[in-house]
Amino acid sequence: MLEKILFLGFIGLALGSALIIAFLRNIVYAGFLFFVTLVSIAALYVFAGADFPALAQIILYVGGILVLVLFGVMLSTKQ
């Protein structure tokens, strides 16, 4: 029962953060919400029993590409 609740919670978190990203005007906040979306998708991979894609999701996308995107966005925005 707890596993089902967590699974539905991660689905809601992934969909909710993706929808907020689509309508958010601040690109820095959208980048941080993109982190939440990617981690929740990795958690869904774990629930599906696909441990390698979950690990690849975290290492490649969260660890590499998202950090690169956030640095690019933060360096290009005016303060």
N, CA, C and O atoms as CSV, one atom per row, in Angstrom:
chain,resi,resn,atom,element,x,y,z
A,1,MET,N,N,0.823,-1.199,0.000
A,1,MET,CA,C,0.000,0.000,0.000
A,1,MET,C,C,0.866,1.260,0.000
A,1,MET,O,O,0.587,2.217,-0.722
A,2,LEU,N,N,1.926,1.247,0.825
A,2,LEU,CA,C,2.827,2.401,0.880
A,2,LEU,C,C,3.557,2.583,-0.446
A,2,LEU,O,O,3.793,3.709,-0.885
A,3,GLU,N,N,3.914,1.459,-1.083
A,3,GLU,CA,C,4.609,1.532,-2.369
A,3,GLU,C,C,3.725,2.169,-3.441
A,3,GLU,O,O,4.205,2.944,-4.268
A,4,LYS,N,N,2.446,1.842,-3.421
A,4,LYS,CA,C,1.514,2.411,-4.384
A,4,LYS,C,C,1.333,3.912,-4.159
A,4,LYS,O,O,1.241,4.683,-5.114
A,5,ILE,N,N,1.284,4.315,-2.901
A,5,ILE,CA,C,1.150,5.740,-2.582
A,5,ILE,C,C,2.392,6.509,-3.015
A,5,ILE,O,O,2.283,7.604,-3.566
A,6,LEU,N,N,3.567,5.945,-2.770
A,6,LEU,CA,C,4.802,6.599,-3.202
A,6,LEU,C,C,4.892,6.696,-4.722
A,6,LEU,O,O,5.315,7.716,-5.264
A,7,PHE,N,N,4.488,5.620,-5.406
A,7,PHE,CA,C,4.499,5.616,-6.869
A,7,PHE,C,C,3.589,6.711,-7.424
A,7,PHE,O,O,3.990,7.460,-8.315
A,8,LEU,N,N,2.380,6.804,-6.904
A,8,LEU,CA,C,1.458,7.848,-7.356
A,8,LEU,C,C,1.959,9.240,-6.977
A,8,LEU,O,O,1.734,10.204,-7.709
A,9,GLY,N,N,2.637,9.345,-5.838
A,9,GLY,CA,C,3.218,10.630,-5.437
A,9,GLY,C,C,4.314,11.087,-6.384
A,9,GLY,O,O,4.393,12.267,-6.722
A,10,PHE,N,N,5.166,10.151,-6.816
A,10,PHE,CA,C,6.219,10.512,-7.764
A,10,PHE,C,C,5.645,10.843,-9.139
A,10,PHE,O,O,6.177,11.703,-9.843
A,11,ILE,N,N,4.567,10.167,-9.524
A,11,ILE,CA,C,3.901,10.527,-10.786
A,11,ILE,C,C,3.356,11.952,-10.702
A,11,ILE,O,O,3.539,12.749,-11.623
A,12,GLY,N,N,2.689,12.265,-9.598
A,12,GLY,CA,C,2.165,13.613,-9.409
A,12,GLY,C,C,3.252,14.666,-9.352
A,12,GLY,O,O,3.094,15.763,-9.888
A,13,LEU,N,N,4.365,14.329,-8.697
A,13,LEU,CA,C,5.487,15.262,-8.603
A,13,LEU,C,C,6.099,15.518,-9.971
A,13,LEU,O,O,6.413,16.662,-10.301
A,14,ALA,N,N,6.275,14.473,-10.769
A,14,ALA,CA,C,6.849,14.635,-12.105
A,14,ALA,C,C,5.925,15.459,-13.006
A,14,ALA,O,O,6.376,16.380,-13.686
A,15,LEU,N,N,4.646,15.127,-13.007
A,15,LEU,CA,C,3.708,15.868,-13.855
A,15,LEU,C,C,3.510,17.300,-13.377
A,15,LEU,O,O,3.447,18.228,-14.183
A,16,GLY,N,N,3.412,17.473,-12.071
A,16,GLY,CA,C,3.218,18.817,-11.530
A,16,GLY,C,C,4.397,19.740,-11.795
A,16,GLY,O,O,4.214,20.883,-12.214
A,17,SER,N,N,5.599,19.248,-11.553
A,17,SER,CA,C,6.768,20.097,-11.794
A,17,SER,C,C,6.966,20.360,-13.277
A,17,SER,O,O,7.415,21.444,-13.650
A,18,ALA,N,N,6.640,19.391,-14.140
A,18,ALA,CA,C,6.748,19.623,-15.584
A,18,ALA,C,C,5.742,20.676,-16.051
A,18,ALA,O,O,6.063,21.509,-16.899
A,19,LEU,N,N,4.542,20.640,-15.507
A,19,LEU,CA,C,3.554,21.656,-15.878
A,19,LEU,C,C,3.954,23.039,-15.367
A,19,LEU,O,O,3.754,24.038,-16.058
A,20,ILE,N,N,4.512,23.099,-14.172
A,20,ILE,CA,C,4.960,24.394,-13.647
A,20,ILE,C,C,6.100,24.941,-14.494
A,20,ILE,O,O,6.163,26.145,-14.744
A,21,ILE,N,N,7.007,24.064,-14.942
A,21,ILE,CA,C,8.107,24.497,-15.805
A,21,ILE,C,C,7.563,25.107,-17.092
A,21,ILE,O,O,8.084,26.114,-17.572
A,22,ALA,N,N,6.525,24.506,-17.648
A,22,ALA,CA,C,5.978,24.980,-18.918
A,22,ALA,C,C,5.402,26.390,-18.812
A,22,ALA,O,O,5.412,27.133,-19.793
A,23,PHE,N,N,4.903,26.764,-17.644
A,23,PHE,CA,C,4.252,28.063,-17.511
A,23,PHE,C,C,5.023,29.057,-16.655
A,23,PHE,O,O,4.525,30.152,-16.390
A,24,LEU,N,N,6.218,28.703,-16.219
A,24,LEU,CA,C,7.011,29.589,-15.367
A,24,LEU,C,C,7.772,30.600,-16.220
A,24,LEU,O,O,8.291,30.259,-17.283
A,25,ARG,N,N,7.834,31.828,-15.754
A,25,ARG,CA,C,8.523,32.865,-16.500
A,25,ARG,C,C,9.984,32.999,-16.099
A,25,ARG,O,O,10.800,33.439,-16.910
A,26,ASN,N,N,10.332,32.637,-14.886
A,26,ASN,CA,C,11.716,32.738,-14.420
A,26,ASN,C,C,12.466,31.471,-14.820
A,26,ASN,O,O,12.132,30.374,-14.372
A,27,ILE,N,N,13.478,31.629,-15.663
A,27,ILE,CA,C,14.163,30.464,-16.210
A,27,ILE,C,C,15.064,29.779,-15.181
A,27,ILE,O,O,15.337,28.585,-15.301
A,28,VAL,N,N,15.525,30.512,-14.182
A,28,VAL,CA,C,16.357,29.908,-13.136
A,28,VAL,C,C,15.512,28.957,-12.285
A,28,VAL,O,O,15.940,27.845,-11.976
A,29,TYR,N,N,14.326,29.395,-11.917
A,29,TYR,CA,C,13.428,28.517,-11.158
A,29,TYR,C,C,13.002,27.313,-11.998
A,29,TYR,O,O,12.836,26.212,-11.473
A,30,ALA,N,N,12.829,27.525,-13.291
A,30,ALA,CA,C,12.477,26.420,-14.176
A,30,ALA,C,C,13.601,25.391,-14.224
A,30,ALA,O,O,13.339,24.190,-14.298
A,31,GLY,N,N,14.844,25.847,-14.183
A,31,GLY,CA,C,15.974,24.924,-14.159
A,31,GLY,C,C,16.006,24.092,-12.895
A,31,GLY,O,O,16.301,22.898,-12.945
A,32,PHE,N,N,15.710,24.701,-11.775
A,32,PHE,CA,C,15.683,23.942,-10.527
A,32,PHE,C,C,14.487,22.982,-10.469
A,32,PHE,O,O,14.595,21.894,-9.904
A,33,LEU,N,N,13.366,23.374,-11.042
A,33,LEU,CA,C,12.234,22.460,-11.108
A,33,LEU,C,C,12.487,21.322,-12.091
A,33,LEU,O,O,11.927,20.235,-11.949
A,34,PHE,N,N,13.332,21.575,-13.088
A,34,PHE,CA,C,13.734,20.513,-14.001
A,34,PHE,C,C,14.494,19.428,-13.246
A,34,PHE,O,O,14.389,18.247,-13.578
A,35,PHE,N,N,15.259,19.827,-12.231
A,35,PHE,CA,C,15.935,18.867,-11.359
A,35,PHE,C,C,14.914,17.978,-10.654
A,35,PHE,O,O,15.095,16.762,-10.587
A,36,VAL,N,N,13.864,18.563,-10.138
A,36,VAL,CA,C,12.823,17.797,-9.450
A,36,VAL,C,C,12.157,16.818,-10.410
A,36,VAL,O,O,11.875,15.677,-10.046
A,37,THR,N,N,11.910,17.265,-11.627
A,37,THR,CA,C,11.291,16.390,-12.623
A,37,THR,C,C,12.185,15.207,-12.947
A,37,THR,O,O,11.710,14.073,-12.997
A,38,LEU,N,N,13.472,15.451,-13.169
A,38,LEU,CA,C,14.392,14.372,-13.527
A,38,LEU,C,C,14.575,13.368,-12.391
A,38,LEU,O,O,14.652,12.164,-12.637
A,39,VAL,N,N,14.646,13.846,-11.164
A,39,VAL,CA,C,14.809,12.931,-10.030
A,39,VAL,C,C,13.544,12.098,-9.819
A,39,VAL,O,O,13.630,10.915,-9.491
A,40,SER,N,N,12.380,12.704,-10.005
A,40,SER,CA,C,11.148,11.934,-9.841
A,40,SER,C,C,10.985,10.901,-10.956
A,40,SER,O,O,10.434,9.826,-10.716
A,41,ILE,N,N,11.449,11.200,-12.156
A,41,ILE,CA,C,11.419,10.207,-13.226
A,41,ILE,C,C,12.387,9.068,-12.922
A,41,ILE,O,O,12.088,7.909,-13.209
A,42,ALA,N,N,13.541,9.388,-12.344
A,42,ALA,CA,C,14.473,8.332,-11.931
A,42,ALA,C,C,13.848,7.449,-10.854
A,42,ALA,O,O,14.058,6.237,-10.849
A,43,ALA,N,N,13.091,8.040,-9.953
A,43,ALA,CA,C,12.394,7.243,-8.933
A,43,ALA,C,C,11.343,6.345,-9.568
A,43,ALA,O,O,11.134,5.225,-9.103
A,44,LEU,N,N,10.682,6.807,-10.612
A,44,LEU,CA,C,9.719,5.966,-11.318
A,44,LEU,C,C,10.410,4.796,-12.010
A,44,LEU,O,O,9.853,3.701,-12.079
A,45,TYR,N,N,11.618,5.019,-12.523
A,45,TYR,CA,C,12.399,3.914,-13.092
A,45,TYR,C,C,12.702,2.866,-12.024
A,45,TYR,O,O,12.634,1.667,-12.295
A,46,VAL,N,N,13.032,3.306,-10.825
A,46,VAL,CA,C,13.324,2.360,-9.738
A,46,VAL,C,C,12.083,1.546,-9.397
A,46,VAL,O,O,12.171,0.338,-9.176
A,47,PHE,N,N,10.932,2.203,-9.354
A,47,PHE,CA,C,9.694,1.475,-9.074
A,47,PHE,C,C,9.359,0.475,-10.178
A,47,PHE,O,O,8.737,-0.555,-9.918
A,48,ALA,N,N,9.768,0.773,-11.400
A,48,ALA,CA,C,9.509,-0.133,-12.513
A,48,ALA,C,C,10.496,-1.292,-12.551
A,48,ALA,O,O,10.335,-2.214,-13.350
A,49,GLY,N,N,11.509,-1.257,-11.703
A,49,GLY,CA,C,12.490,-2.321,-11.660
A,49,GLY,C,C,13.650,-2.120,-12.620
A,49,GLY,O,O,14.457,-3.029,-12.814
A,50,ALA,N,N,13.744,-0.951,-13.217
A,50,ALA,CA,C,14.818,-0.636,-14.153
A,50,ALA,C,C,15.871,0.193,-13.427
A,50,ALA,O,O,15.864,1.423,-13.489
A,51,ASP,N,N,16.774,-0.500,-12.739
A,51,ASP,CA,C,17.762,0.204,-11.927
A,51,ASP,C,C,18.830,0.900,-12.771
A,51,ASP,O,O,19.256,2.006,-12.438
A,52,PHE,N,N,19.262,0.265,-13.853
A,52,PHE,CA,C,20.298,0.891,-14.682
A,52,PHE,C,C,19.822,2.192,-15.334
A,52,PHE,O,O,20.550,3.183,-15.276
A,53,PRO,N,N,18.626,2.239,-15.955
A,53,PRO,CA,C,18.178,3.538,-16.489
A,53,PRO,C,C,18.002,4.609,-15.406
A,53,PRO,O,O,18.216,5.794,-15.662
A,54,ALA,N,N,17.615,4.194,-14.205
A,54,ALA,CA,C,17.491,5.169,-13.115
A,54,ALA,C,C,18.847,5.741,-12.746
A,54,ALA,O,O,18.985,6.946,-12.535
A,55,LEU,N,N,19.850,4.874,-12.668
A,55,LEU,CA,C,21.207,5.333,-12.356
A,55,LEU,C,C,21.757,6.200,-13.480
A,55,LEU,O,O,22.398,7.220,-13.226
A,56,ALA,N,N,21.506,5.796,-14.719
A,56,ALA,CA,C,21.956,6.606,-15.850
A,56,ALA,C,C,21.251,7.953,-15.879
A,56,ALA,O,O,21.862,8.964,-16.223
A,57,GLN,N,N,19.985,7.977,-15.526
A,57,GLN,CA,C,19.223,9.231,-15.468
A,57,GLN,C,C,19.859,10.188,-14.463
A,57,GLN,O,O,20.034,11.374,-14.745
A,58,ILE,N,N,20.197,9.670,-13.310
A,58,ILE,CA,C,20.772,10.534,-12.272
A,58,ILE,C,C,22.178,10.976,-12.650
A,58,ILE,O,O,22.507,12.156,-12.531
A,59,ILE,N,N,23.009,10.045,-13.105
A,59,ILE,CA,C,24.399,10.400,-13.404
A,59,ILE,C,C,24.493,11.308,-14.625
A,59,ILE,O,O,25.168,12.337,-14.577
A,60,LEU,N,N,23.826,10.944,-15.719
A,60,LEU,CA,C,23.978,11.704,-16.954
A,60,LEU,C,C,23.168,12.997,-16.959
A,60,LEU,O,O,23.710,14.075,-17.201
A,61,TYR,N,N,21.892,12.885,-16.698
A,61,TYR,CA,C,21.040,14.064,-16.836
A,61,TYR,C,C,21.132,14.991,-15.639
A,61,TYR,O,O,21.361,16.189,-15.806
A,62,VAL,N,N,20.960,14.465,-14.442
A,62,VAL,CA,C,20.993,15.324,-13.254
A,62,VAL,C,C,22.421,15.764,-12.965
A,62,VAL,O,O,22.663,16.928,-12.647
A,63,GLY,N,N,23.356,14.844,-13.072
A,63,GLY,CA,C,24.733,15.168,-12.723
A,63,GLY,C,C,25.470,15.972,-13.760
A,63,GLY,O,O,26.334,16.777,-13.411
A,64,GLY,N,N,25.158,15.780,-15.023
A,64,GLY,CA,C,25.933,16.436,-16.061
A,64,GLY,C,C,25.190,17.511,-16.806
A,64,GLY,O,O,25.547,18.687,-16.739
A,65,ILE,N,N,24.164,17.114,-17.512
A,65,ILE,CA,C,23.476,18.032,-18.413
A,65,ILE,C,C,22.746,19.133,-17.655
A,65,ILE,O,O,22.787,20.294,-18.062
A,66,LEU,N,N,22.076,18.783,-16.556
A,66,LEU,CA,C,21.332,19.794,-15.808
A,66,LEU,C,C,22.269,20.815,-15.179
A,66,LEU,O,O,21.960,22.007,-15.166
A,67,VAL,N,N,23.397,20.374,-14.662
A,67,VAL,CA,C,24.364,21.315,-14.084
A,67,VAL,C,C,24.903,22.244,-15.165
A,67,VAL,O,O,25.066,23.441,-14.926
A,68,LEU,N,N,25.178,21.710,-16.343
A,68,LEU,CA,C,25.642,22.539,-17.451
A,68,LEU,C,C,24.592,23.564,-17.855
A,68,LEU,O,O,24.922,24.724,-18.100
A,69,VAL,N,N,23.339,23.152,-17.927
A,69,VAL,CA,C,22.261,24.069,-18.287
A,69,VAL,C,C,22.103,25.156,-17.221
A,69,VAL,O,O,21.943,26.330,-17.554
A,70,LEU,N,N,22.146,24.775,-15.949
A,70,LEU,CA,C,21.993,25.774,-14.880
A,70,LEU,C,C,23.144,26.774,-14.875
A,70,LEU,O,O,22.918,27.968,-14.676
A,71,PHE,N,N,24.370,26.308,-15.090
A,71,PHE,CA,C,25.488,27.245,-15.167
A,71,PHE,C,C,25.320,28.193,-16.352
A,71,PHE,O,O,25.581,29.390,-16.230
A,72,GLY,N,N,24.886,27.668,-17.493
A,72,GLY,CA,C,24.668,28.521,-18.655
A,72,GLY,C,C,23.590,29.546,-18.409
A,72,GLY,O,O,23.733,30.704,-18.801
A,73,VAL,N,N,22.519,29.141,-17.769
A,73,VAL,CA,C,21.421,30.079,-17.500
A,73,VAL,C,C,21.854,31.125,-16.496
A,73,VAL,O,O,21.563,32.309,-16.671
A,74,MET,N,N,22.545,30.710,-15.445
A,74,MET,CA,C,22.947,31.668,-14.415
A,74,MET,C,C,24.000,32.642,-14.920
A,74,MET,O,O,24.029,33.797,-14.496
A,75,LEU,N,N,24.859,32.192,-15.817
A,75,LEU,CA,C,25.872,33.100,-16.355
A,75,LEU,C,C,25.296,34.065,-17.384
A,75,LEU,O,O,25.874,35.125,-17.624
A,76,SER,N,N,24.176,33.718,-17.989
A,76,SER,CA,C,23.617,34.574,-19.039
A,76,SER,C,C,22.544,35.537,-18.524
A,76,SER,O,O,22.151,36.452,-19.247
A,77,THR,N,N,22.065,35.350,-17.297
A,77,THR,CA,C,21.024,36.242,-16.783
A,77,THR,C,C,21.663,37.468,-16.142
A,77,THR,O,O,22.765,37.408,-15.599
A,78,LYS,N,N,20.947,38.564,-16.221
A,78,LYS,CA,C,21.430,39.821,-15.620
A,78,LYS,C,C,21.060,39.872,-14.158
A,78,LYS,O,O,20.005,39.382,-13.754
A,79,GLN,N,N,21.916,40.456,-13.383
A,79,GLN,CA,C,21.655,40.611,-11.933
A,79,GLN,C,C,21.469,42.062,-11.608
A,79,GLN,O,O,21.240,42.411,-10.450
